[in-house]
Amino acid sequence: MALPTLRGIIPPVITPMTPDQELDLPRLRSHIDLMLAKGVHGIFAV
């Protein structure tokens, strides 16, 4: 089975953390929303 070809802009996204080392979900959502609004085709979570 052939793997699909990835095309377009797919930037890596670093997971934002709070000073307490918790996931900063509002900042992550904001960053992803911004990238999608700017036209990226997907994201690569790191």
C-alpha positions as CSV (number, residue, x, y, z in Angstrom):
1,M,0.0,0.0,0.0
2,A,1.4,3.4,-1.1
3,L,1.7,6.2,1.4
4,P,-0.2,9.4,0.5
5,T,1.9,12.3,-0.9
6,L,2.0,15.3,1.5
7,R,1.8,18.6,-0.3
8,G,1.5,22.2,0.8
9,I,2.7,24.0,3.9
10,I,2.9,21.8,7.0
11,P,4.9,23.6,9.7
12,P,5.9,22.0,13.0
13,V,4.1,23.2,16.1
14,I,5.8,23.1,19.5
15,T,3.4,22.4,22.4
16,P,3.2,25.5,24.5
17,M,3.5,24.9,28.3
18,T,2.6,27.0,31.3
19,P,5.3,27.9,33.9
20,D,3.8,24.9,35.9
21,Q,4.6,22.6,33.0
22,E,0.9,22.2,32.1
23,L,-0.4,22.3,28.5
24,D,-1.3,25.9,27.6
25,L,-4.4,25.0,25.6
26,P,-5.6,28.6,25.0
27,R,-2.2,29.6,23.5
28,L,-2.0,26.4,21.4
29,R,-5.5,27.0,20.0
30,S,-4.6,30.6,19.2
31,H,-1.4,29.6,17.5
32,I,-3.1,26.9,15.4
33,D,-6.0,29.3,14.5
34,L,-3.4,31.9,13.3
35,M,-1.5,29.4,11.2
36,L,-4.7,28.1,9.6
37,A,-5.9,31.7,8.9
38,K,-2.5,32.3,7.2
39,G,-3.1,29.4,4.8
40,V,-1.2,26.4,6.1
41,H,-2.4,23.1,4.8
42,G,-1.8,21.1,8.0
43,I,0.3,21.0,11.1
44,F,3.0,18.7,12.4
45,A,2.8,18.4,16.2
46,V,6.1,18.1,18.0
